[in-house]
Amino acid sequence: MPNNPLKIIFAGTPEFAAEHLKALIGSRHKVIAVYSQPDRPAGRGKKLTASPVKELALANGIPIYQPVNFKSDEAKAELAALNADLMVVVAYGLILPKAVLDTPRLGCINVHASILPRWRGAAPIQRAIEAGDTETGVTIMQMDVGLDTGDMLIKAFCPILPTDTGGVLHDRLLTVGAPALLQALDQIQSGDTNPIKQDNSLSNYAPKLTKEEAALNWQLPALDLERKVRAFNPFPVAHTKPLGAGDDARMRVWAAKANDAMANSAPGSITRINSEGLWIACARGQLILEQLQLPGKKAMYVEEILRGHPSLFNVGDMLKTPTAEQSS
C-alpha cells in the first residue's frame, strides 16, 4: 500500500549520519537494520570505538551490521535477506557495488552535503569553505555506481557565512538535511519524484582532509589561509611553527582573520603583535592569528598567551612555510 511505512536500511558512520538516522527513527517509516563501518581504534589508548551511528542503533534496538566491504557473497545475501524497500546512505564511507545498489526494492538514496554537482567526494563541507563559496546545501540523490553522480531528487540550500567554520557549517547542514530526507521519502513512496541528471562539467572533487595539507603556507594570500583555518576547524586544524623548530613545536591555529594591509616583510614573518593577535605577512595581505594552541596546552587567544609569556613571540620572528610536497 502506498501509505504503508517504508522498510528502510540505513548506512552511515559519523555524527552527520547519526543525526539523519535519528530523524528516520522519529518518522513514520521503519528502520529495519543499520550498516556502519567496523569499530576503529580511537583515543590515546587506541581502544576499539563504535561509530555514532552504531551507538544510536544499539540504543534503539536496531540490528547492526558492520561488514568490511560487500565483496563476499555472504554480505550480499545478508543484505538481500532483509527484504528492504529502500536503503538510505549518509557518509557511510564504503563504496557500494551495483549488486548492493540494486538489492532494495526502490534502490538506494544518498544524503550528500553539497549542492551537486558542485562538490563530489569525502569532504564537501570543508572544501566549500576553503574555496570561498557563499552557498551550499544538501542534495538527496538516487545512487548509481559513480562517485556522487546519481540523479538528484531534492536540493535544500543554506548560506555559508564569512565566519563559518567546518564545524558550524556541518551543524547548519543538519537542519536542512534531515527535513529534505523525509521529504524525499514521501516523494519516493508516492511515486512523485522528478529525478534530474547532473551536469558533470560543473563538478569538483572534494578529497578527504589530511593533516599534512593543514600546514599554513605563507606564500599564499591571507584570504586563502583564513578560509583554510575556518574550513579545517575542528579537524584537522590548521597549524604552523617557528622556523627551525622541531615537530613538537607545532602550533594549531583555531581562529584567524585576513587583513588587506600589505607588509614590507617576507611571507611568514611576524609584523605586528597587538590585542587582535599575531600579524603574519603573506603573499598578499596579512593573516592575524587570533586563537592558538601551543604543544601540550589548550587553545587560547593570543592576548591570553602573551599575558603569561610576554616574550614568546617577537616582531621579526619567522613562521615556517611547508615544502611544495607538504603543500600539494
C-alpha positions in Angstrom: 0.0 0.0 0.0 1.4 3.5 -0.9 0.9 4.8 2.6 2.5 1.9 4.5 5.7 2.8 6.2 8.8 2.1 4.1 11.1 -0.6 5.4 14.5 1.1 5.4 18.1 0.0 5.8 20.3 2.9 6.9 24.0 3.0 6.2 26.3 5.6 7.8 29.1 6.2 10.2 29.9 9.7 11.7 27.8 12.1 13.7 26.4 13.7 10.5 24.9 10.4 9.5 23.7 9.7 13.1 21.5 12.8 13.1 19.8 11.7 9.9 19.3 8.2 11.4 17.7 9.9 14.4 15.2 11.7 12.0 14.3 8.4 10.4 13.8 6.7 13.8 11.4 9.5 14.7 9.5 9.3 11.4 6.6 7.0 10.4 9.0 4.8 8.5 10.6 1.7 9.9 14.4 1.3 10.1 14.8 -2.4 10.0 18.7 -2.5 10.0 21.7 -0.3 10.2 25.0 -0.7 8.5 28.1 1.1 9.8 31.9 0.8 9.4 33.7 -1.6 11.7 34.8 -0.3 15.1 38.0 1.7 14.9 40.8 2.3 17.5 40.4 5.8 19.0 41.9 8.0 21.8 45.3 7.6 23.4 44.6 4.0 24.5 43.6 3.1 20.9 40.5 1.3 22.3 38.1 0.0 19.7 35.2 2.5 19.5 31.8 2.3 18.0 30.7 4.9 15.4 28.0 7.4 16.4 25.6 5.6 14.0 26.2 2.2 15.7 25.7 3.7 19.2 22.4 5.2 18.1 21.3 1.9 16.5 22.1 -0.1 19.6 20.3 2.4 21.9 17.2 1.9 19.8 17.4 -1.8 19.5 18.0 -1.8 15.7 20.1 -4.7 14.3 23.6 -3.5 13.3 25.8 -4.9 10.5 29.5 -4.0 10.0 31.0 -5.7 7.0 34.4 -4.7 5.9 33.0 -4.5 2.4 30.4 -6.0 0.2 32.6 -8.2 -1.9 31.6 -11.5 -0.3 28.5 -13.4 -1.3 27.7 -13.8 2.4 27.5 -10.0 2.9 25.3 -9.6 -0.2 23.0 -12.4 0.9 22.7 -11.0 4.4 21.6 -7.6 2.9 19.1 -9.3 0.5 17.5 -11.3 3.3 16.4 -8.1 5.0 13.9 -7.5 2.1 14.1 -3.7 2.4 12.1 -1.2 0.4 14.9 1.3 0.4 18.5 1.9 1.6 19.4 5.4 2.9 23.1 6.1 2.8 24.7 9.1 4.6 28.5 9.4 4.9 28.9 5.6 5.1 32.5 5.5 3.9 32.3 2.4 1.8 31.8 2.0 -1.9 28.5 0.2 -2.7 28.7 -2.1 -5.8 25.9 -2.3 -8.3 24.6 -5.6 -6.8 24.1 -3.8 -3.5 22.5 -0.7 -5.1 20.0 -2.9 -6.9 19.1 -5.0 -3.8 16.4 -2.9 -2.1 13.1 -2.7 -4.0 13.4 1.0 -4.5 17.1 1.2 -4.7 19.4 3.4 -2.6 19.4 7.1 -2.0 22.2 9.3 -0.6 22.2 12.4 1.5 25.2 14.5 0.3 26.4 17.7 2.0 26.7 19.8 -1.1 24.5 21.2 -3.9 25.5 18.7 -6.5 27.4 18.6 -8.8 29.5 21.4 -7.1 31.4 19.1 -4.7 31.6 15.4 -5.0 33.7 13.3 -2.6 34.5 12.9 1.0 34.8 16.5 2.3 32.3 18.7 0.6 31.6 20.9 3.7 35.2 21.9 4.2 36.1 22.3 0.6 33.2 24.7 0.0 34.5 27.0 2.8 38.1 26.6 1.6 37.1 27.6 -1.9 35.2 30.7 -0.8 31.7 29.5 -1.7 28.9 31.6 -0.3 26.2 29.0 -0.6 25.9 25.2 -0.1 23.3 22.8 1.0 22.2 19.2 0.9 21.3 17.0 -2.1 19.2 13.9 -1.9 20.2 11.7 -4.9 19.4 8.3 -6.3 22.6 6.4 -6.1 24.5 4.8 -9.0 27.9 3.2 -9.3 29.7 6.6 -9.8 31.1 8.9 -7.0 28.1 11.1 -6.1 27.0 11.1 -9.7 23.4 9.9 -9.4 20.2 11.7 -10.4 19.2 14.4 -8.0 15.8 14.2 -6.2 15.8 17.2 -3.8 18.1 20.2 -3.2 18.0 22.1 0.1 20.1 25.3 0.2 21.8 27.2 3.0 24.3 30.1 3.1 27.9 29.9 4.1 28.6 32.9 6.3 32.0 34.7 6.3 32.7 33.5 9.9 31.6 29.8 9.4 34.0 27.0 10.4 33.7 23.5 9.2 32.0 22.5 12.5 29.5 25.3 12.4 28.5 24.7 8.8 28.3 20.9 9.5 25.7 21.6 12.2 23.7 24.0 10.0 23.5 21.5 7.2 21.9 19.0 9.6 19.0 21.4 10.0 18.3 21.2 6.2 19.4 17.7 5.5 17.0 15.8 7.8 13.8 17.5 6.5 15.0 17.1 2.9 15.5 13.4 3.5 12.0 12.9 4.9 10.5 14.9 2.0 12.4 12.7 -0.4 10.9 9.6 1.3 7.4 10.9 0.9 8.0 11.6 -2.8 9.5 8.1 -3.4 6.7 6.4 -1.6 4.0 8.3 -3.6 5.9 7.8 -6.9 6.1 11.6 -7.3 9.8 12.0 -7.9 11.4 14.2 -10.6 15.0 13.0 -11.0 17.4 15.5 -12.5 20.6 14.4 -14.1 23.8 16.2 -13.0 25.9 18.3 -15.3 29.3 16.6 -15.0 31.1 19.6 -16.4 30.2 21.6 -13.2 31.6 19.1 -10.7 34.6 19.4 -8.4 36.3 16.7 -6.4 36.4 17.2 -2.6 39.1 14.9 -1.3 39.4 13.7 2.2 41.2 16.1 4.6 44.8 15.4 5.6 46.9 16.7 8.5 49.7 17.5 6.0 47.6 19.9 4.0 46.6 21.7 7.2 50.1 23.4 7.3 49.7 27.1 6.6 51.7 28.1 3.5 52.6 31.8 3.9 53.4 32.1 0.2 49.6 32.2 -0.3 47.2 35.2 0.0 45.9 35.9 3.5 42.3 35.4 2.5 43.1 31.8 1.2 44.7 31.0 4.6 41.8 32.4 6.6 39.4 30.2 4.7 41.6 27.2 5.3 41.7 27.9 9.1 37.9 28.1 9.2 37.4 25.0 6.9 39.8 22.8 9.0 38.2 23.7 12.3 37.6 21.3 14.2 39.6 18.8 12.1 42.4 18.5 11.1 43.1 22.1 12.4 45.4 24.4 10.6 48.9 24.7 12.0 52.3 26.4 11.8 55.5 26.6 13.8 58.5 28.8 14.3 61.3 28.5 11.6 63.8 25.9 12.7 61.7 24.5 15.4 61.1 20.7 15.8 57.9 18.9 15.1 56.9 19.2 18.7 56.7 23.0 18.3 53.7 22.8 16.0 51.1 25.4 16.9 47.5 24.8 16.0 45.6 27.8 14.6 41.9 27.7 15.7 40.9 31.2 14.6 42.4 33.8 12.3 41.2 36.7 10.0 42.6 38.2 6.9 43.7 41.8 6.6 44.3 43.6 3.3 47.2 45.6 4.7 50.4 44.8 2.8 53.6 44.1 4.7 57.2 45.0 3.7 58.3 41.8 5.2 59.0 38.2 3.9 56.0 35.9 4.0 55.8 34.1 7.3 57.3 36.9 9.4 55.5 38.4 12.4 55.0 42.1 11.5 52.9 43.2 14.5 51.7 42.0 17.9 48.7 43.6 19.5 45.3 42.9 21.2 44.0 41.4 17.9 46.7 38.8 17.7 49.9 38.0 15.7 50.0 39.7 12.3 51.8 37.4 9.8 53.0 38.6 6.4 51.5 36.6 3.4 52.0 36.7 -0.3 49.1 39.2 -0.3 47.8 40.9 2.8 48.4 39.6 6.3 46.8 36.9 8.4 46.0 37.8 12.0 46.3 34.7 14.2 43.7 35.1 17.0 43.5 31.8 18.7 46.4 29.3 19.1 47.0 26.0 20.7 50.6 25.5 21.8 52.0 22.0 22.2 50.5 20.2 25.2 48.3 23.2 26.0 44.7 24.1 25.5 43.5 26.6 22.8 43.8 30.2 24.0 43.5 33.7 22.4 46.9 35.2 21.7 46.3 38.0 24.2 45.9 35.4 26.9 49.0 33.6 25.9 51.1 36.7 25.9 49.8 37.6 29.3 51.6 34.6 30.7 54.5 34.5 28.2 55.1 38.1 27.0 58.4 37.2 25.2 57.1 34.1 23.4 56.6 35.9 20.1 58.5 38.9 18.7 58.2 41.1 15.7 60.5 39.7 13.0 60.2 36.1 14.1 59.5 33.8 11.2 56.9 31.0 10.9 57.6 28.0 8.8 56.3 27.6 5.3 55.7 23.9 4.3 57.6 22.5 1.4 56.0 22.1 -2.0 55.4 18.4 -1.3 53.7 19.2 2.0 51.5 21.9 0.4 50.3 19.7 -2.5 
